[in-house]
Amino acid sequence: MVGRDPLDHKIWRIAWPAILSNISIPLLGLVDAGILGHLDDSRYLGAVAIGSALLSFLYWGFGFLRMGTTGRVARAMGAGTPNSANLELYRALVLALALAMLVWVLHPLWLGLGLALMAPDPGLLHLADSYASIRLASAPAVLATYAMVGWFIGQQNTRWPMLVLLATNLVNIVLDVVLVVGLGLNSDGAALATAIAEYLGFGLAVYGVLRTAGPSLRGPSLAPLRRWRGYLSLLRSNGHLFVRTITLLAAFAFFTAMGEKLGGPTLAANALLMQLLMLTAYGLDGFAYAVEGLAGSRAGAGDRDGFYHAVRRCGFWCGVGAVFLSIAFLLLQQPLFALLTSLPEVREILHSHRLWLVLLPLVAAPTYLLDGVFIGTTETSYMMVTMLASALLVYLPVWYLSQPWGNHGLWLSFTLFNAARGLTLYACYRALSRRDGWFREG
C-alpha cells in the first residue's frame, strides 16, 4: 500500500490543484477573521460568522449544481459520450441562473427567517443582516460557477477550478484590506469585497470553459434545453444531494447559534476554530475530487478493478493528509491563535479547546473520501440517508445530553456527528460493493 503505485501520479495530478484551490477558501475566511478579529469590537466578527452561516446554508444548499454535475459528467466521459457531458453543463447553468433569480425574489423572506431562527444579540442583528444582503448581489455568479466547476472536475480537470478560486480569493483579500482596514467599512466591507471577487471568479470560469471545450460545446443539440422533463429529471436525481447538503449546513448553523448563546467571545472563538477545520475539510477534499473523477469514470466504463483500485489509493492519500494536518495543528496552534486574534478572552477559549482541533481531521477524513465515491458514481441517496441519521440520532441527542459541559459538549456532539457520518457511509459502501451496485446503468 505504501509503495509507489502507477495511479498515484494521476491522483496527485487531480488532487494538488484541488487542494491548493480548496484551502484558499478557508484561508480567505481566516484572513477575514484575522482582519475583523483585530478590530476593537468582536461584534463585527460575530456578525460575519452569522451572516456567513446563513449564506452557506443558502448557497451550499444548491451544492448539487457542483456535485451532481460532477457525477453525471464523470459517468458520461467514462461511457465515451462527451456531448452528453456538455449537455449536463448547459442544463446546470440554466438551472443555476433560475435558482439565483428565485433567491433574489425571496430573499426578504428567507433572510428574515434565518436571522430569527439564529436569534443573534440585537447588537449583531443589524450587522449580520447588512452583511448577508450585500453578499446576495453575487448569487448568480456563485451558482453558475458551481456548475462550471462541477463540469471541470467531472472531466478530471482541477486546474481551472484552482485558477478560478485562487484569483477570486486573492482579489477578495486585497479588497478586504482596502475596504475594511483602509476605508473602515468593517463587516460591510468584507461582504462587498467577497461579492466583487465572486463575479471575477465567474468571468474566469466562463473563459476556462470556452478555452477547454472550444468548438465541442456546440456538439450537443440545444433542443433538450427547452424540454422541462430534463430539468425535472435533474432536480429529482439531485434531490438527495440537496437534502444532504441542507442537513449538513443546518448542523453548522445550529453549531453557530448554540455558540452564540454561550456569549460573544465563545461565538468568535468557535468561528476561528471552524475556519481552521474548514482548512482541513477543503484540503482533504482534493482527494475526494480525485476519487469523484476517477471512480466515476471507471464506474461509467464498467471497470470494476479500476474502480476499487482508485478508491483504495485515494483513501490511502486522504489518510496521510489527515495525519499530517493533525500533527501540524498540534505543533502550530499557538502561533495560529496569536495571528488570528488579539482579544484575550477569545484566545483563552481557543487554548482550552485546542484538542478538538487536533482530533477532528482524523475523525472526519473517511467522510470526505467516501462522499467523493458516492458523488462520482451518482449513488447519492445513501449520502442523504446517512447524513439525516447522523444528525438526528447522534448530533442532536449528544448535544442535548452534554449541555452541562458548555462549549466542550457542543464540540463533542459535532465530533461524534462527523464520526457517525463516516461509519454509516462505510457500511453503505460495503453493502453496495457486495452486490456490485456501483456499475448499474444510468
N, C-alpha and C positions, 0 to 999 in steps of 0.2 A: 504493500500500500504506500509506503514512504518513498520507494524508489521512483525514478523518473518514468513517466508514462507519456506516450506519444500524444495523448489527448490533452495533457496539461498545457501545452503551448496554445492550443485553441481556446481552452478555458480562460487562460490569462489574457489572451488577445481580446476576448469579450469582456472579461471582468475588470481589468485595470482601468479602462476609460470609465466604466460604470462606477467603480469605486471612487475614482478621482472626482467625477462629477457629482456623485451622490453625497460625498462628505462635504462638498461645498455648500450643500443646503443647510445642515446643522451648523456648519462654520459661520454661515451668514447669520443664523439665529444667535449664535454665540457673540458675533460682532454687535448685532442689535442689542443683545442683553448686556454686553460689556459696556457699550456706549451709554445705554439708559441706566445701567446699574451704577454708574459713576455720577449720575445726576444727584442733586440734593434730596430729591423726593422719590421714594420707592414706588409711588403710585403709578408713575409712567411705565415702569417695568411690569407692574401688575396689570395695567390696562392692556399692554401688548400681549401678555400671557392670555388674558381672557379673550381679547379680540382675535388673536391667532387661533385659539382653540375653536372658536365659532367658525372661522373661515376654513380651518382644517376639516371640521365636521361637514361643512358645505362642499368644498372643492374635492376632498378626498372621497366624499360620498359618490362622486362621479369618477372615481378612480378606475371604474370598469372601462372607461374610454381608453385608458392606457393598457390595463391588464387584459381586458377582453380582446382588444385589437392585437396584442402580442400573441396570445394563444391561437387566434384564428389565422393570423399571418404565418406563424411558425408552422402550423399544420399544412397550410396551403403551399408554402415553399417546400416542405418535405414531400408533399404529394406531387410536386412538379407543376403547379398551376399558379405562376406569378401574377397573371391577370386577376385571378380571384383575390390574391393578396392586395393588389392595388384597389380593387373594388371595396374591400374592407376598410381601407383608409378613407375613401370617398364617403362611405356611409357614416363612419365615425366622425368625420369633420362636420357633416351636415347635422348630425345629432348633437355634437358639441355646441355649435352655434345656436341651435334651437334651445338647448338647455340654458345657455348663457342668457338668452333673452328672457326666459322664464325666471331665472334668478333675479334679473333686474326688476321685472314687473312685481315679483312677490317679495322683494327684499324688506319692505317695511314690516311685513307680517312675520317672516321667519327670524329676522334680526331682533325684533322686539320680544318675540317668544323666547329666543335663545338667551337673551340677557335676563329675562325674567326667571328662567329656569336656573341660571347660574347665580342669580341674586348677588351681584357684587356689592361691595360697600358703596353707598351713594357717592362718595368721593371718586370712585373708579368708574361709575356707570357712564357718565358723560364722556370721559376719555376713551373708554372701550368702544362706545357707540360711534364716536367720531373716527377712531382708527379703522374699524371694520367698514364703515361707509365709504371711506376713501379707497380702501383696498378693493372694493367691489367694482370699481371702474375697469379693472383689468380682467374681469370674469371671462369674456370671450377669448382673450389671449391665453389664459391659463388652460381652459378646457380644450381649445383647439391644439395647443402644444401637447397636452396629454395624448391626444390621438396620434399625432405625428411621432412622438417618442415611442409609443407602442408599436407603430409600423416599423420604425428603425430596429427596435430590439427583436421583433419577430423575425427579422432578416439577419439576426446576429451581428448587427452593426450598432455598436455603442459609442463610436467616436463622435458622431454628430450629436447625440444627446449630451455627450461630455462638453462639446463646444458650446451648445446652447445653454446649459446650466452654468458653466464657468463664466461665460460672458454675462449672463443675467446677474449672477451673484457678485461678480466683481464690480459691475456698474452699480448694483444696489449698495455695496459697501461704500463706494465713493460718494454716492448721493446721500447715504446716511450721515457721513461726516459733514457734508456741505449743509444739509437741511436740518439735522439735529444739533450738531455742535456749532456750525457756522451761523446759521440763521435762527437757532433757538426754537425750532418748531416742535421739539420733544417727540411724543408718540405720534402726532400727526405727521411729522417729518419722516419718521420711519415708515409709515404707511404709504406716503406719497412716493418715497424712494422705491419701495417694492413694486408699486403699480407701474411706474415708468419702466423699471427694469424688466418686468414681465412682458410688456409689449415689445421690447427689444428682443427678448428671447423668442417670442412668436415669429417675428420677422426673420430671425436667423434660422429657425426651424423650417419655415417655408422655403428659404433659399437652399437649405440642405436637402429637402425632399426633391426639389427640382434638379439639383446637381446630381443626386444619387440615381433617381429614376429616369429623368430626362424624357425622351420620346415614349418610353414604355408606359408612362402614365396615361397615354391616350389609347393604350391597348384595350382595356375593358370598355364595354358598351356602357354609355351613360343612362340607357333606358331603365336599368334596375334601380337607379336612384329615385325614379318617380313612382316606384311601387312601394306603397306603405307596408305591405306584408314583410318586406325585407327589414324594415326598421322595427316592426313588431317582433320579428324573429330575433333581431339583435338585442332588443330590450329583454326578451324572455330569457335568452341564453346568458345575459349578463346580470339578470336579476339576483342571482346567487351572490355575485361579487358585490352588488350594491348593498344587499342586506349585511353581508360580512363586513364591508368597509364601514357602514353606518354603525354597526355594533362596536367595532374597534374604536372608532372616533368617539362614540358615546362613552366608552370606557376611559379614554383620555380626558374628555370633557368632565366626566364625573370626578376623575382624579384632581383636575384643576379646581373644580368647585369645592371639593372637600378640603383641599389645601387652603383655599381662600377663607373657609370658615375657621381655620386654625390661626388666622392672623396674617397681616400683610407681609411680615418678614418670612413666614413659612411659605406663603404663596410664591414669593420671589425666589427663595432657595429651591423650592421644587421646580420652578421654571428653569433655573440654571442646571439642576441635575438632569432634568428631562432633555435639555438641549445636548448635554454630554452623551446621554443614552441614545439620542437620535443620531449622534455621530456613529455609534456602534451599529444601529439598525441600517442606516444608509450605506455604511461601509460594507457590511456583510451582504447587503442586497446586491452587490456586484456579482457575487457567486450565484445568487438567486436569478439574476438576469441571465447569467451564463447557462444555468440549467433550464430556464424557460425556453431559450432559443434552441439549445442542443437536444434536450429531451423532447420538446415539442416537435421538432423536425423529424427526429427518429421515430416518434410515435406516428406521425403522419405518414412516414415511409414504411411503417410496419417492421422496423428494425429492432427486434427485442434485445439482442445482445448490446447494440449501440446505446439503446435507451438506458439499460441498467448500468452500463459502464459509465455513462455520463453522470448519472445520479451519484454513483459511488465516488467518482473523482471530485465532483463539485462539493459533495458532502465533506470529503477529506479537507479540502482547502478552506471551506467555511469554518470547520472546527479549528484549524490552525489560526485563522484570523481571529476567532473569538478568544482563544487563549492569549494571543498577542495583545489584544485590546484590554483584556482584564489585567494583564501584567502592567501595561502602560498606565492604566488608571491607578493601580496600586502605587506605582512609583512617582507619578507626576501630579497627583490630585491636589496637593497643597499649592504648588505654583499655579495650577489652573484656577483654583479658588481665588487666589490673590489677584490674578489677572482679571477675573470676571466681575468682582465687586469689591468696593472699599467699605461697605456697610458692615460694622462689627456684628450686629445681631444676625445678619444673613450669613456671614462667614461662620459663625458659631453653629448654626443649623447645618450648613454644608459639612462641617467637620464631623458632627455627630451622626450623619447619615452616609458617610463615605463608603462603608462596606457594601451597601446596596449597589453602588456604582461599580464595584469590582465584581459582584456576583451576577448581575443581570446579563452581561454579554454571554456568559456560559449557559445560562438558563434559556435565553431566547434564541440562540443560534439555530437549533433544529427547526424552529418555527419558520424562520426566514427561508431556509433552504427548501423545506417541504412546500411552503407557499409557492415557490418558483416551479416546482414539479407539477403541482395541480393547476397553476395558471397556464403553463406551457402546453399542457395536454387538454385544456378546457374542461377538466373534471372539477368544476368549481362548486358544485353542490356540497361536496364534502367540506370545503372551506367554510361555507355558511353554517353548516350544522355544528362543526367543532367550535367555531367562534361563539355561537349562541350558547352552547353547552358550557364552555369555559367561563363565559361572562356570568351566566345565570346560576350555575351550580358551584362555581369556585370563587370568582372575583367578589361578587356582592355578598355571599354568605361569610366569607373570610373577613371582609371589611367590617361587616356588622358585628361579628364576634370580637374583632380586635380593636374596636373603637377606644377601649380604655388605654391602649398603648399609644394613642395620639397619631402623630405623623409616621411613626415606625409601623403601626398597624396598617396604615394606608399603603406604605411601601411593601409590606409583607403580602397584602392582598394582590397588589399589582404584579409582584414577582411570581406568586403561585398561579396567577392568571396566565402569564406567559408560559410557565411550565406545563400547564394543562393543555394549552393550545398545541404545543409540540408533541406531547404524548398522544393526544387524540388524533392528530394528523398522521402520526406514525402508524397508529393502529389502522387507520383507513388506507394508508399506503400499502401495508402488508396485506390487507384484505383484497384490495384491487389487484395486487401482484399475484396472489394465489389463484385468482380466477381469470388472469390475463386480460384485465379490463382496461388496460391503457391503450389498446390497439383497435378499439372499435371504430367503425366508420362514422364520419360526420363530426 
